[in-house]
């Protein structure tokens, strides 16, 4: 968290002081000026790093669309929020050097996009 805390274009999720984050996913929010999908594509092609969207909103899953008639824009705040959310790679075997590389690449590319 400390390496991303003051990165322009990134908002971290606040964590309550008396809690422990399991870090099974490292989620952050991108500034609205940053096109998440373009960043994901760039990282895959240029750095061979897999970034991903957090989740597809429930109402946009085929089951909910088919059975309950939900459509895009039925929940605009949810859709807008999740469109800005990004998951960085994190896994038990990841080294500090690898994490540092991801953070450095993210800082570099975000500075170009803002």
VOKE-587805 format. One record per residue (C-alpha): residue in one letter; x, y, z; residue number from 1. Coordinates in steps of 0.2 Angstrom, whole numbers. Layout:
<marpas>
MARPA | aa | X | Y | Z | i
MARPA | A | X | Y | Z | NUM
...
</marpas>
This chain:
<marpas>
MARPA | aa | X | Y | Z | i
MARPA | X | 0 | 0 | 0 | 1
MARPA | X | 14 | 12 | 4 | 2
MARPA | X | 21 | 12 | -13 | 3
MARPA | X | 4 | 16 | -21 | 4
MARPA | X | -3 | 28 | -8 | 5
MARPA | X | 2 | 44 | -17 | 6
MARPA | X | 2 | 38 | -35 | 7
MARPA | X | -8 | 51 | -45 | 8
MARPA | X | -23 | 43 | -54 | 9
MARPA | X | -25 | 29 | -41 | 10
MARPA | X | -36 | 28 | -26 | 11
MARPA | X | -33 | 14 | -14 | 12
MARPA | X | -47 | 5 | -4 | 13
MARPA | X | -47 | 11 | 14 | 14
MARPA | X | -44 | -3 | 27 | 15
MARPA | X | -50 | -1 | 45 | 16
MARPA | X | -36 | 0 | 57 | 17
MARPA | X | -40 | -16 | 67 | 18
MARPA | X | -42 | -27 | 52 | 19
MARPA | X | -31 | -38 | 42 | 20
MARPA | X | -32 | -39 | 23 | 21
MARPA | X | -30 | -56 | 16 | 22
MARPA | X | -24 | -49 | -1 | 23
MARPA | X | -32 | -62 | -11 | 24
MARPA | X | -35 | -48 | -23 | 25
MARPA | X | -26 | -31 | -24 | 26
MARPA | X | -40 | -19 | -29 | 27
MARPA | X | -38 | -1 | -33 | 28
MARPA | X | -48 | 12 | -42 | 29
MARPA | X | -42 | 22 | -57 | 30
MARPA | X | -45 | 40 | -60 | 31
MARPA | X | -60 | 43 | -72 | 32
MARPA | X | -47 | 50 | -85 | 33
MARPA | X | -39 | 33 | -86 | 34
MARPA | X | -46 | 20 | -98 | 35
MARPA | X | -45 | 4 | -88 | 36
MARPA | X | -46 | -8 | -103 | 37
MARPA | X | -33 | 1 | -112 | 38
MARPA | X | -21 | 0 | -97 | 39
MARPA | X | -25 | -19 | -95 | 40
MARPA | X | -21 | -22 | -114 | 41
MARPA | X | -5 | -11 | -113 | 42
MARPA | X | 1 | -21 | -97 | 43
MARPA | X | -2 | -38 | -106 | 44
MARPA | X | 7 | -33 | -122 | 45
MARPA | X | 21 | -23 | -116 | 46
MARPA | X | 25 | -30 | -99 | 47
MARPA | X | 17 | -47 | -100 | 48
MARPA | X | 8 | -43 | -83 | 49
MARPA | X | -10 | -48 | -81 | 50
MARPA | X | -21 | -35 | -74 | 51
MARPA | X | -40 | -38 | -73 | 52
MARPA | X | -57 | -30 | -70 | 53
MARPA | X | -63 | -34 | -52 | 54
MARPA | X | -80 | -42 | -56 | 55
MARPA | X | -94 | -40 | -68 | 56
MARPA | X | -109 | -32 | -60 | 57
MARPA | X | -122 | -46 | -55 | 58
MARPA | X | -136 | -38 | -65 | 59
MARPA | X | -125 | -39 | -81 | 60
MARPA | X | -122 | -58 | -79 | 61
MARPA | X | -133 | -68 | -92 | 62
MARPA | X | -143 | -77 | -78 | 63
MARPA | X | -149 | -60 | -71 | 64
MARPA | X | -152 | -52 | -88 | 65
MARPA | X | -162 | -67 | -95 | 66
MARPA | X | -172 | -71 | -79 | 67
MARPA | X | -175 | -54 | -72 | 68
MARPA | X | -173 | -43 | -87 | 69
MARPA | X | -159 | -32 | -80 | 70
MARPA | X | -150 | -21 | -93 | 71
MARPA | X | -135 | -10 | -94 | 72
MARPA | X | -137 | 6 | -84 | 73
MARPA | X | -150 | -1 | -72 | 74
MARPA | X | -137 | 2 | -59 | 75
MARPA | X | -126 | 16 | -65 | 76
MARPA | X | -117 | 19 | -49 | 77
MARPA | X | -111 | 1 | -48 | 78
MARPA | X | -106 | 1 | -66 | 79
MARPA | X | -97 | 17 | -65 | 80
MARPA | X | -88 | 11 | -49 | 81
MARPA | X | -83 | -6 | -56 | 82
MARPA | X | -77 | 2 | -73 | 83
MARPA | X | -64 | 11 | -63 | 84
MARPA | X | -59 | -4 | -52 | 85
MARPA | X | -43 | -14 | -57 | 86
MARPA | X | -35 | -29 | -49 | 87
MARPA | X | -16 | -30 | -48 | 88
MARPA | X | -7 | -47 | -48 | 89
MARPA | X | -4 | -54 | -31 | 90
MARPA | X | 0 | -72 | -26 | 91
MARPA | X | 10 | -81 | -12 | 92
MARPA | X | 25 | -84 | -22 | 93
MARPA | X | 27 | -66 | -28 | 94
MARPA | X | 43 | -58 | -23 | 95
MARPA | X | 45 | -40 | -17 | 96
MARPA | X | 55 | -37 | -33 | 97
MARPA | X | 41 | -43 | -44 | 98
MARPA | X | 29 | -32 | -34 | 99
MARPA | X | 40 | -17 | -36 | 100
MARPA | X | 41 | -20 | -55 | 101
MARPA | X | 22 | -20 | -56 | 102
MARPA | X | 21 | -4 | -46 | 103
MARPA | X | 35 | 5 | -56 | 104
MARPA | X | 27 | 0 | -72 | 105
MARPA | X | 10 | 6 | -66 | 106
MARPA | X | 17 | 23 | -60 | 107
MARPA | X | 26 | 25 | -77 | 108
MARPA | X | 11 | 22 | -88 | 109
MARPA | X | -1 | 32 | -77 | 110
MARPA | X | 10 | 47 | -78 | 111
MARPA | X | 9 | 46 | -97 | 112
MARPA | X | -10 | 44 | -96 | 113
MARPA | X | -14 | 59 | -85 | 114
</marpas>
